[in-house]
């Protein structure tokens, strides 16, 4: 009976070892994560990262994109709203 239990534990350990590390999809935790770069993944990264961070009550902020095969898109999960980058306004003042 003990040998069957050990065999089951070994089998489950082997299955969980296959889930560790960067895989074919998003890998991350409550701090952030990485997504393997591909043109298709780059298009959906924002939505994918936002859904991942929403599990922890946070928002996603893309921190780096290395647009080459074999590299990754990194993101961080942060509290609060993520600022939206807007065009800079230039205010010119005249004398008088």
Chimera marker file (.cmm) of the C-alpha trace (Angstrom):
<marker_set name="trace">
<marker id="1" x="0.000" y="0.000" z="0.000" r="1" g="1" b="0" radius="0.5"/>
<marker id="2" x="2.874" y="2.349" z="0.815" r="1" g="1" b="0" radius="0.5"/>
<marker id="3" x="4.486" y="1.749" z="-2.583" r="1" g="1" b="0" radius="0.5"/>
<marker id="4" x="1.288" y="2.867" z="-4.337" r="1" g="1" b="0" radius="0.5"/>
<marker id="5" x="1.191" y="6.026" z="-2.226" r="1" g="1" b="0" radius="0.5"/>
<marker id="6" x="4.831" y="6.795" z="-3.035" r="1" g="1" b="0" radius="0.5"/>
<marker id="7" x="4.186" y="6.145" z="-6.717" r="1" g="1" b="0" radius="0.5"/>
<marker id="8" x="1.212" y="8.527" z="-6.648" r="1" g="1" b="0" radius="0.5"/>
<marker id="9" x="3.258" y="11.219" z="-4.886" r="1" g="1" b="0" radius="0.5"/>
<marker id="10" x="6.067" y="10.791" z="-7.423" r="1" g="1" b="0" radius="0.5"/>
<marker id="11" x="3.626" y="11.053" z="-10.306" r="1" g="1" b="0" radius="0.5"/>
<marker id="12" x="2.040" y="14.220" z="-8.914" r="1" g="1" b="0" radius="0.5"/>
<marker id="13" x="5.481" y="15.748" z="-8.296" r="1" g="1" b="0" radius="0.5"/>
<marker id="14" x="6.451" y="15.061" z="-11.909" r="1" g="1" b="0" radius="0.5"/>
<marker id="15" x="3.257" y="16.698" z="-13.137" r="1" g="1" b="0" radius="0.5"/>
<marker id="16" x="3.765" y="19.805" z="-11.025" r="1" g="1" b="0" radius="0.5"/>
<marker id="17" x="7.416" y="20.107" z="-12.125" r="1" g="1" b="0" radius="0.5"/>
<marker id="18" x="6.201" y="20.484" z="-15.691" r="1" g="1" b="0" radius="0.5"/>
<marker id="19" x="4.179" y="23.545" z="-14.662" r="1" g="1" b="0" radius="0.5"/>
<marker id="20" x="7.093" y="25.464" z="-13.155" r="1" g="1" b="0" radius="0.5"/>
<marker id="21" x="9.004" y="28.154" z="-14.995" r="1" g="1" b="0" radius="0.5"/>
<marker id="22" x="8.315" y="30.025" z="-18.206" r="1" g="1" b="0" radius="0.5"/>
<marker id="23" x="6.042" y="28.042" z="-20.402" r="1" g="1" b="0" radius="0.5"/>
<marker id="24" x="4.213" y="28.667" z="-23.637" r="1" g="1" b="0" radius="0.5"/>
<marker id="25" x="2.056" y="31.333" z="-22.010" r="1" g="1" b="0" radius="0.5"/>
<marker id="26" x="2.016" y="33.864" z="-19.221" r="1" g="1" b="0" radius="0.5"/>
<marker id="27" x="4.146" y="33.127" z="-16.152" r="1" g="1" b="0" radius="0.5"/>
<marker id="28" x="3.702" y="35.306" z="-13.086" r="1" g="1" b="0" radius="0.5"/>
<marker id="29" x="2.511" y="35.965" z="-9.581" r="1" g="1" b="0" radius="0.5"/>
<marker id="30" x="1.070" y="38.892" z="-7.576" r="1" g="1" b="0" radius="0.5"/>
<marker id="31" x="4.134" y="41.081" z="-8.294" r="1" g="1" b="0" radius="0.5"/>
<marker id="32" x="4.144" y="40.720" z="-12.079" r="1" g="1" b="0" radius="0.5"/>
<marker id="33" x="5.159" y="38.314" z="-14.785" r="1" g="1" b="0" radius="0.5"/>
<marker id="34" x="6.496" y="37.615" z="-18.230" r="1" g="1" b="0" radius="0.5"/>
<marker id="35" x="4.994" y="36.633" z="-21.553" r="1" g="1" b="0" radius="0.5"/>
<marker id="36" x="7.081" y="35.124" z="-24.363" r="1" g="1" b="0" radius="0.5"/>
<marker id="37" x="7.382" y="37.639" z="-27.193" r="1" g="1" b="0" radius="0.5"/>
<marker id="38" x="5.653" y="37.007" z="-30.493" r="1" g="1" b="0" radius="0.5"/>
<marker id="39" x="3.759" y="39.414" z="-32.765" r="1" g="1" b="0" radius="0.5"/>
<marker id="40" x="0.474" y="37.824" z="-31.686" r="1" g="1" b="0" radius="0.5"/>
<marker id="41" x="1.341" y="37.975" z="-27.980" r="1" g="1" b="0" radius="0.5"/>
<marker id="42" x="2.417" y="41.617" z="-28.276" r="1" g="1" b="0" radius="0.5"/>
<marker id="43" x="-1.045" y="42.563" z="-29.563" r="1" g="1" b="0" radius="0.5"/>
<marker id="44" x="-2.856" y="40.973" z="-26.598" r="1" g="1" b="0" radius="0.5"/>
<marker id="45" x="-0.285" y="41.579" z="-23.845" r="1" g="1" b="0" radius="0.5"/>
<marker id="46" x="-2.130" y="44.485" z="-22.192" r="1" g="1" b="0" radius="0.5"/>
<marker id="47" x="-5.404" y="42.590" z="-21.869" r="1" g="1" b="0" radius="0.5"/>
<marker id="48" x="-3.702" y="39.373" z="-20.808" r="1" g="1" b="0" radius="0.5"/>
<marker id="49" x="-1.578" y="41.085" z="-18.142" r="1" g="1" b="0" radius="0.5"/>
<marker id="50" x="-4.558" y="43.122" z="-16.886" r="1" g="1" b="0" radius="0.5"/>
<marker id="51" x="-6.623" y="39.950" z="-16.440" r="1" g="1" b="0" radius="0.5"/>
<marker id="52" x="-3.745" y="38.286" z="-14.590" r="1" g="1" b="0" radius="0.5"/>
<marker id="53" x="-3.228" y="41.216" z="-12.193" r="1" g="1" b="0" radius="0.5"/>
<marker id="54" x="-6.968" y="41.600" z="-11.602" r="1" g="1" b="0" radius="0.5"/>
<marker id="55" x="-6.862" y="38.272" z="-9.735" r="1" g="1" b="0" radius="0.5"/>
<marker id="56" x="-4.835" y="40.074" z="-7.062" r="1" g="1" b="0" radius="0.5"/>
<marker id="57" x="-6.850" y="43.323" z="-7.098" r="1" g="1" b="0" radius="0.5"/>
<marker id="58" x="-4.138" y="45.184" z="-9.021" r="1" g="1" b="0" radius="0.5"/>
<marker id="59" x="-3.553" y="46.762" z="-12.428" r="1" g="1" b="0" radius="0.5"/>
<marker id="60" x="-0.904" y="45.802" z="-14.980" r="1" g="1" b="0" radius="0.5"/>
<marker id="61" x="1.939" y="48.066" z="-16.104" r="1" g="1" b="0" radius="0.5"/>
<marker id="62" x="4.130" y="46.899" z="-18.991" r="1" g="1" b="0" radius="0.5"/>
<marker id="63" x="7.753" y="47.374" z="-17.924" r="1" g="1" b="0" radius="0.5"/>
<marker id="64" x="9.745" y="46.078" z="-20.896" r="1" g="1" b="0" radius="0.5"/>
<marker id="65" x="9.285" y="44.671" z="-24.367" r="1" g="1" b="0" radius="0.5"/>
<marker id="66" x="12.144" y="42.952" z="-26.163" r="1" g="1" b="0" radius="0.5"/>
<marker id="67" x="10.679" y="42.439" z="-29.627" r="1" g="1" b="0" radius="0.5"/>
<marker id="68" x="12.802" y="39.486" z="-30.683" r="1" g="1" b="0" radius="0.5"/>
<marker id="69" x="11.941" y="35.804" z="-30.801" r="1" g="1" b="0" radius="0.5"/>
<marker id="70" x="13.123" y="34.081" z="-27.635" r="1" g="1" b="0" radius="0.5"/>
<marker id="71" x="12.725" y="37.179" z="-25.464" r="1" g="1" b="0" radius="0.5"/>
<marker id="72" x="9.931" y="38.277" z="-23.163" r="1" g="1" b="0" radius="0.5"/>
<marker id="73" x="7.421" y="41.026" z="-22.463" r="1" g="1" b="0" radius="0.5"/>
<marker id="74" x="7.581" y="41.890" z="-18.751" r="1" g="1" b="0" radius="0.5"/>
<marker id="75" x="4.871" y="43.512" z="-16.667" r="1" g="1" b="0" radius="0.5"/>
<marker id="76" x="4.337" y="44.554" z="-13.065" r="1" g="1" b="0" radius="0.5"/>
<marker id="77" x="1.149" y="44.331" z="-11.020" r="1" g="1" b="0" radius="0.5"/>
<marker id="78" x="0.598" y="47.619" z="-9.173" r="1" g="1" b="0" radius="0.5"/>
<marker id="79" x="-2.035" y="49.052" z="-6.853" r="1" g="1" b="0" radius="0.5"/>
<marker id="80" x="-4.046" y="52.068" z="-7.932" r="1" g="1" b="0" radius="0.5"/>
<marker id="81" x="-4.752" y="53.332" z="-11.385" r="1" g="1" b="0" radius="0.5"/>
<marker id="82" x="-2.167" y="53.067" z="-14.117" r="1" g="1" b="0" radius="0.5"/>
<marker id="83" x="-1.507" y="56.527" z="-15.565" r="1" g="1" b="0" radius="0.5"/>
<marker id="84" x="-2.378" y="56.924" z="-19.218" r="1" g="1" b="0" radius="0.5"/>
<marker id="85" x="0.305" y="58.617" z="-21.253" r="1" g="1" b="0" radius="0.5"/>
<marker id="86" x="-1.069" y="61.676" z="-22.997" r="1" g="1" b="0" radius="0.5"/>
<marker id="87" x="0.390" y="64.191" z="-25.362" r="1" g="1" b="0" radius="0.5"/>
<marker id="88" x="2.330" y="66.933" z="-23.646" r="1" g="1" b="0" radius="0.5"/>
<marker id="89" x="0.665" y="70.305" z="-23.618" r="1" g="1" b="0" radius="0.5"/>
<marker id="90" x="2.895" y="73.256" z="-24.302" r="1" g="1" b="0" radius="0.5"/>
<marker id="91" x="1.669" y="76.540" z="-22.901" r="1" g="1" b="0" radius="0.5"/>
<marker id="92" x="3.184" y="79.628" z="-24.469" r="1" g="1" b="0" radius="0.5"/>
<marker id="93" x="2.932" y="82.844" z="-22.522" r="1" g="1" b="0" radius="0.5"/>
<marker id="94" x="3.357" y="86.201" z="-24.106" r="1" g="1" b="0" radius="0.5"/>
<marker id="95" x="4.645" y="89.298" z="-22.390" r="1" g="1" b="0" radius="0.5"/>
<marker id="96" x="2.302" y="92.122" z="-21.795" r="1" g="1" b="0" radius="0.5"/>
<link id1="1" id2="2" r="1" g="1" b="0" radius="0.2"/>
<link id1="2" id2="3" r="1" g="1" b="0" radius="0.2"/>
<link id1="3" id2="4" r="1" g="1" b="0" radius="0.2"/>
<link id1="4" id2="5" r="1" g="1" b="0" radius="0.2"/>
<link id1="5" id2="6" r="1" g="1" b="0" radius="0.2"/>
<link id1="6" id2="7" r="1" g="1" b="0" radius="0.2"/>
<link id1="7" id2="8" r="1" g="1" b="0" radius="0.2"/>
<link id1="8" id2="9" r="1" g="1" b="0" radius="0.2"/>
<link id1="9" id2="10" r="1" g="1" b="0" radius="0.2"/>
<link id1="10" id2="11" r="1" g="1" b="0" radius="0.2"/>
<link id1="11" id2="12" r="1" g="1" b="0" radius="0.2"/>
<link id1="12" id2="13" r="1" g="1" b="0" radius="0.2"/>
<link id1="13" id2="14" r="1" g="1" b="0" radius="0.2"/>
<link id1="14" id2="15" r="1" g="1" b="0" radius="0.2"/>
<link id1="15" id2="16" r="1" g="1" b="0" radius="0.2"/>
<link id1="16" id2="17" r="1" g="1" b="0" radius="0.2"/>
<link id1="17" id2="18" r="1" g="1" b="0" radius="0.2"/>
<link id1="18" id2="19" r="1" g="1" b="0" radius="0.2"/>
<link id1="19" id2="20" r="1" g="1" b="0" radius="0.2"/>
<link id1="20" id2="21" r="1" g="1" b="0" radius="0.2"/>
<link id1="21" id2="22" r="1" g="1" b="0" radius="0.2"/>
<link id1="22" id2="23" r="1" g="1" b="0" radius="0.2"/>
<link id1="23" id2="24" r="1" g="1" b="0" radius="0.2"/>
<link id1="24" id2="25" r="1" g="1" b="0" radius="0.2"/>
<link id1="25" id2="26" r="1" g="1" b="0" radius="0.2"/>
<link id1="26" id2="27" r="1" g="1" b="0" radius="0.2"/>
<link id1="27" id2="28" r="1" g="1" b="0" radius="0.2"/>
<link id1="28" id2="29" r="1" g="1" b="0" radius="0.2"/>
<link id1="29" id2="30" r="1" g="1" b="0" radius="0.2"/>
<link id1="30" id2="31" r="1" g="1" b="0" radius="0.2"/>
<link id1="31" id2="32" r="1" g="1" b="0" radius="0.2"/>
<link id1="32" id2="33" r="1" g="1" b="0" radius="0.2"/>
<link id1="33" id2="34" r="1" g="1" b="0" radius="0.2"/>
<link id1="34" id2="35" r="1" g="1" b="0" radius="0.2"/>
<link id1="35" id2="36" r="1" g="1" b="0" radius="0.2"/>
<link id1="36" id2="37" r="1" g="1" b="0" radius="0.2"/>
<link id1="37" id2="38" r="1" g="1" b="0" radius="0.2"/>
<link id1="38" id2="39" r="1" g="1" b="0" radius="0.2"/>
<link id1="39" id2="40" r="1" g="1" b="0" radius="0.2"/>
<link id1="40" id2="41" r="1" g="1" b="0" radius="0.2"/>
<link id1="41" id2="42" r="1" g="1" b="0" radius="0.2"/>
<link id1="42" id2="43" r="1" g="1" b="0" radius="0.2"/>
<link id1="43" id2="44" r="1" g="1" b="0" radius="0.2"/>
<link id1="44" id2="45" r="1" g="1" b="0" radius="0.2"/>
<link id1="45" id2="46" r="1" g="1" b="0" radius="0.2"/>
<link id1="46" id2="47" r="1" g="1" b="0" radius="0.2"/>
<link id1="47" id2="48" r="1" g="1" b="0" radius="0.2"/>
<link id1="48" id2="49" r="1" g="1" b="0" radius="0.2"/>
<link id1="49" id2="50" r="1" g="1" b="0" radius="0.2"/>
<link id1="50" id2="51" r="1" g="1" b="0" radius="0.2"/>
<link id1="51" id2="52" r="1" g="1" b="0" radius="0.2"/>
<link id1="52" id2="53" r="1" g="1" b="0" radius="0.2"/>
<link id1="53" id2="54" r="1" g="1" b="0" radius="0.2"/>
<link id1="54" id2="55" r="1" g="1" b="0" radius="0.2"/>
<link id1="55" id2="56" r="1" g="1" b="0" radius="0.2"/>
<link id1="56" id2="57" r="1" g="1" b="0" radius="0.2"/>
<link id1="57" id2="58" r="1" g="1" b="0" radius="0.2"/>
<link id1="58" id2="59" r="1" g="1" b="0" radius="0.2"/>
<link id1="59" id2="60" r="1" g="1" b="0" radius="0.2"/>
<link id1="60" id2="61" r="1" g="1" b="0" radius="0.2"/>
<link id1="61" id2="62" r="1" g="1" b="0" radius="0.2"/>
<link id1="62" id2="63" r="1" g="1" b="0" radius="0.2"/>
<link id1="63" id2="64" r="1" g="1" b="0" radius="0.2"/>
<link id1="64" id2="65" r="1" g="1" b="0" radius="0.2"/>
<link id1="65" id2="66" r="1" g="1" b="0" radius="0.2"/>
<link id1="66" id2="67" r="1" g="1" b="0" radius="0.2"/>
<link id1="67" id2="68" r="1" g="1" b="0" radius="0.2"/>
<link id1="68" id2="69" r="1" g="1" b="0" radius="0.2"/>
<link id1="69" id2="70" r="1" g="1" b="0" radius="0.2"/>
<link id1="70" id2="71" r="1" g="1" b="0" radius="0.2"/>
<link id1="71" id2="72" r="1" g="1" b="0" radius="0.2"/>
<link id1="72" id2="73" r="1" g="1" b="0" radius="0.2"/>
<link id1="73" id2="74" r="1" g="1" b="0" radius="0.2"/>
<link id1="74" id2="75" r="1" g="1" b="0" radius="0.2"/>
<link id1="75" id2="76" r="1" g="1" b="0" radius="0.2"/>
<link id1="76" id2="77" r="1" g="1" b="0" radius="0.2"/>
<link id1="77" id2="78" r="1" g="1" b="0" radius="0.2"/>
<link id1="78" id2="79" r="1" g="1" b="0" radius="0.2"/>
<link id1="79" id2="80" r="1" g="1" b="0" radius="0.2"/>
<link id1="80" id2="81" r="1" g="1" b="0" radius="0.2"/>
<link id1="81" id2="82" r="1" g="1" b="0" radius="0.2"/>
<link id1="82" id2="83" r="1" g="1" b="0" radius="0.2"/>
<link id1="83" id2="84" r="1" g="1" b="0" radius="0.2"/>
<link id1="84" id2="85" r="1" g="1" b="0" radius="0.2"/>
<link id1="85" id2="86" r="1" g="1" b="0" radius="0.2"/>
<link id1="86" id2="87" r="1" g="1" b="0" radius="0.2"/>
<link id1="87" id2="88" r="1" g="1" b="0" radius="0.2"/>
<link id1="88" id2="89" r="1" g="1" b="0" radius="0.2"/>
<link id1="89" id2="90" r="1" g="1" b="0" radius="0.2"/>
<link id1="90" id2="91" r="1" g="1" b="0" radius="0.2"/>
<link id1="91" id2="92" r="1" g="1" b="0" radius="0.2"/>
<link id1="92" id2="93" r="1" g="1" b="0" radius="0.2"/>
<link id1="93" id2="94" r="1" g="1" b="0" radius="0.2"/>
<link id1="94" id2="95" r="1" g="1" b="0" radius="0.2"/>
<link id1="95" id2="96" r="1" g="1" b="0" radius="0.2"/>
</marker_set>
